[in-house]
Amino acid sequence: MQAPPPPHIVAPSEGDGGVRDTVEGIVIPPIPSVPFTAMLSTEVTRYGADGSSMTGVNQRRIARDRKGRVYQERWYIVPKGGKMKSTMNWIQIADPKALTLYNCSTEVHVCDLLVYDPSHGLSAVNPEKGVSAPLPDGQGTVTWEDLGKREIAGIETVGTRKTTIMNSDTMGNDRPLTYMSEYWRGDKLAINLLSIRTSPYFGKQTFTISDLSDTDPDPQLFELPAGYTVNDQRKNPRISH
């Protein structure tokens, strides 16, 4: 049986979050010697034109070992407070040394083997730090704020908020549009322990780390599930350096 199209492991252009085939979570750089295991909770709220809202949630396990390999589970987003239970639908294992990425469907027991480009994740090691200023051609403004320090899951984090306001008539909009990205980063682990993003396009997304351990994960997490078929889809790999 052919596996359905896999989700992506990518670094969204403005950091954590975003919408592709799936809701993207936090960016996990594939760096060695900084292992951890944690739970990542996602809450997504979308707003209707009539002012109504719909909120979906999930929780999934993520990990990075001392070799820099990254393990992620993908679980279905289900209605918040509803009776529907979330189930896992993908397992993803990225190896920056072997340059391999396995997307394993738990529904059809197939792992697609792809070329892994670690540069996407490594770009998040040094997060963007901008300067408040007008956008070119009078399109709007970008404002950066230092939010200070805060402890999350036992780790000291530093908070940053970026607010972008697009003026009316710059994107077919009849009024100003506001985009906000707030990150609380734990430099010790090189990840964001809390991320909040709002956008007129996808509403509000919140990603929260909990149950954090900085010990090396169980090595079995990085083994392919027993009995799965592997489809090698690597063709003419192009790795950026």
C-alpha positions as CSV (number, residue, x, y, z in Angstrom):
1,M,0.0,0.0,0.0
2,Q,1.3,3.4,-0.9
3,A,1.6,5.9,1.9
4,P,-0.3,9.1,1.8
5,P,1.7,12.3,1.2
6,P,3.9,12.9,4.3
7,P,4.0,16.1,6.3
8,H,7.1,18.2,6.2
9,I,10.0,18.9,8.6
10,V,10.8,22.4,7.7
11,A,11.8,25.7,9.4
12,P,9.0,28.1,8.6
13,S,10.3,31.4,7.2
14,E,9.4,33.4,10.4
15,G,10.2,30.7,13.0
16,D,7.8,28.3,14.7
17,G,4.3,27.7,13.5
18,G,2.6,28.2,10.1
19,V,0.3,26.1,8.0
20,R,1.4,23.6,5.3
21,D,0.0,20.0,4.9
22,T,0.0,20.0,8.7
23,V,0.3,22.6,11.4
24,E,4.1,23.1,11.9
25,G,5.3,23.0,15.5
26,I,8.6,24.4,17.0
27,V,11.8,24.2,15.1
28,I,14.3,21.6,16.5
29,P,17.9,22.2,15.4
30,P,19.7,18.9,14.8
31,I,22.7,19.8,17.0
32,P,24.7,17.2,18.9
33,S,25.5,17.0,22.7
34,V,22.3,18.8,23.7
35,P,19.8,15.9,24.2
36,F,16.3,16.3,25.5
37,T,12.8,14.6,25.5
38,A,9.6,16.6,26.0
39,M,5.9,16.8,25.2
40,L,4.8,19.5,22.8
41,S,1.2,20.7,23.2
42,T,-0.4,22.6,20.3
43,E,-3.5,24.7,20.4
44,V,-4.9,26.2,17.1
45,T,-7.8,28.7,17.0
46,R,-9.3,29.7,13.7
47,Y,-11.8,32.6,13.4
48,G,-14.9,32.8,11.2
49,A,-16.1,35.9,9.4
50,D,-19.1,36.0,11.8
51,G,-16.8,36.3,14.8
52,S,-17.0,32.6,15.8
53,S,-14.0,30.5,16.6
54,M,-12.9,26.9,16.4
55,T,-10.1,25.5,18.6
56,G,-8.2,22.3,18.0
57,V,-5.5,20.7,20.2
58,N,-3.0,17.8,20.3
59,Q,0.0,16.7,22.2
60,R,3.0,14.8,20.9
61,R,6.4,13.6,22.0
62,I,9.6,15.1,20.6
63,A,13.2,14.3,21.3
64,R,16.8,15.0,20.2
65,D,19.7,12.7,21.2
66,R,23.4,13.3,21.7
67,K,24.1,12.6,18.0
68,G,21.8,15.4,17.0
69,R,19.1,13.1,15.6
70,V,15.6,14.4,15.9
71,Y,12.5,12.4,16.7
72,Q,9.0,13.7,16.3
73,E,5.5,12.2,16.5
74,R,2.6,13.7,14.7
75,W,-0.9,13.4,16.1
76,Y,-4.3,14.5,14.7
77,I,-5.6,17.8,15.9
78,V,-9.0,17.3,17.5
79,P,-11.7,19.7,18.9
80,K,-10.8,21.2,22.2
81,G,-13.0,19.9,25.0
82,G,-14.7,17.4,22.6
83,K,-15.1,13.6,22.9
84,M,-12.9,12.8,19.9
85,K,-9.5,11.3,20.9
86,S,-6.3,12.2,19.1
87,T,-4.3,9.4,17.5
88,M,-0.8,9.3,16.2
89,N,-0.5,9.2,12.4
90,W,3.2,9.8,11.7
91,I,6.6,9.2,13.2
92,Q,9.5,11.3,11.9
93,I,13.2,10.6,12.4
94,A,15.9,12.9,11.1
95,D,19.6,12.1,11.1
96,P,21.9,15.1,10.3
97,K,25.0,12.9,9.9
98,A,23.4,10.4,7.5
99,L,21.3,13.1,5.9
100,T,18.2,10.9,6.1
101,L,14.7,11.7,7.0
102,Y,12.1,8.9,7.6
103,N,8.4,9.8,7.5
104,C,6.6,6.8,8.8
105,S,2.9,6.4,8.5
106,T,1.4,4.6,11.5
107,E,-1.7,3.9,9.5
108,V,-0.3,2.0,6.6
109,H,3.1,1.0,8.1
110,V,5.2,2.6,5.4
111,C,8.3,4.8,5.9
112,D,9.3,7.2,3.1
113,L,13.0,7.7,3.1
114,L,14.0,11.2,2.0
115,V,17.1,13.4,1.9
116,Y,17.4,15.5,5.0
117,D,18.8,19.0,4.7
118,P,20.0,20.0,8.2
119,S,20.5,23.6,7.2
120,H,16.8,24.3,7.7
121,G,16.9,23.3,11.4
122,L,20.4,24.7,12.0
123,S,19.3,28.2,10.9
124,A,17.2,28.3,14.1
125,V,20.3,28.0,16.3
126,N,20.8,31.7,15.9
127,P,17.3,33.2,15.8
128,E,16.4,36.3,14.0
129,K,16.9,39.6,15.9
130,G,15.5,42.6,14.1
131,V,15.2,46.3,14.5
132,S,11.9,48.2,14.8
133,A,11.4,50.1,11.5
134,P,9.0,51.0,8.7
135,L,8.6,48.5,5.9
136,P,9.7,49.4,2.4
137,D,7.5,51.5,0.2
138,G,5.2,52.5,3.1
139,Q,3.7,49.1,3.4
140,G,3.6,49.2,7.2
141,T,5.8,48.7,10.2
142,V,7.7,46.0,12.1
143,T,8.2,46.3,15.9
144,W,10.5,44.2,18.0
145,E,10.1,43.9,21.8
146,D,12.3,42.4,24.5
147,L,10.0,40.6,26.9
148,G,12.6,39.8,29.6
149,K,13.2,36.4,31.2
150,R,10.8,33.6,32.3
151,E,11.2,30.1,33.6
152,I,9.3,27.4,31.6
153,A,9.5,23.7,32.3
154,G,12.5,24.4,34.6
155,I,14.5,26.2,31.9
156,E,15.3,29.9,31.9
157,T,13.9,31.5,28.7
158,V,14.2,34.9,27.0
159,G,11.1,36.3,25.4
160,T,10.9,38.3,22.1
161,R,7.8,39.6,20.3
162,K,7.7,40.7,16.7
163,T,4.6,42.6,15.5
164,T,4.1,43.4,11.8
165,I,1.4,45.7,10.7
166,M,0.5,45.9,7.0
167,N,-1.2,49.1,6.0
168,S,-4.5,49.1,4.1
169,D,-4.4,48.4,0.4
170,T,-1.0,46.8,0.4
171,M,-2.3,43.2,0.1
172,G,-5.9,43.8,-1.1
173,N,-6.9,44.5,2.5
174,D,-9.4,47.2,3.3
175,R,-7.9,47.8,6.8
176,P,-4.6,47.2,8.5
177,L,-3.5,43.6,9.1
178,T,-1.6,42.6,12.2
179,Y,0.8,39.6,12.5
180,M,2.4,38.7,15.8
181,S,5.1,36.2,16.7
182,E,6.1,35.7,20.4
183,Y,8.9,33.3,21.3
184,W,10.3,32.2,24.7
185,R,13.6,30.7,23.9
186,G,15.7,28.4,26.1
187,D,19.2,29.0,24.9
188,K,20.4,25.9,26.8
189,L,18.5,23.7,24.5
190,A,18.4,26.0,21.4
191,I,14.6,25.6,21.2
192,N,11.5,27.7,22.0
193,L,9.7,26.4,25.0
194,L,6.6,28.6,24.3
195,S,5.6,30.1,20.9
196,I,2.5,32.1,20.1
197,R,1.7,33.2,16.6
198,T,-1.3,35.1,15.3
199,S,-2.2,35.9,11.7
200,P,-5.3,37.0,9.7
201,Y,-4.7,33.9,7.6
202,F,-4.5,31.0,10.2
203,G,-5.8,32.6,13.4
204,K,-3.8,31.8,16.6
205,Q,-1.3,29.0,17.2
206,T,0.2,28.3,20.6
207,F,3.0,25.7,21.1
208,T,4.0,24.8,24.7
209,I,6.8,22.5,26.0
210,S,6.2,20.3,29.1
211,D,7.5,17.2,30.8
212,L,11.0,18.2,29.8
213,S,14.0,16.0,30.5
214,D,17.6,16.9,29.4
215,T,18.9,13.3,29.5
216,D,19.6,11.3,26.4
217,P,16.4,9.7,25.0
218,D,15.7,6.0,24.7
219,P,17.8,4.9,21.6
220,Q,14.9,2.8,20.4
221,L,13.0,6.0,19.5
222,F,15.5,6.4,16.6
223,E,14.9,2.9,15.3
224,L,12.4,2.3,12.5
225,P,9.2,0.7,13.7
226,A,9.3,-3.1,13.4
227,G,7.5,-4.5,10.3
228,Y,7.3,-1.2,8.4
229,T,8.1,-1.1,4.6
230,V,10.7,1.5,3.5
231,N,10.2,3.4,0.3
232,D,13.5,5.0,-0.7
233,Q,12.5,8.3,-2.4
234,R,15.9,9.9,-2.6
235,K,16.5,11.1,-6.1
236,N,19.2,13.6,-7.2
237,P,19.7,14.9,-3.7
238,R,20.5,18.6,-3.4
239,I,21.9,19.7,-0.1
240,S,22.5,23.4,0.6
241,H,25.6,24.3,2.6
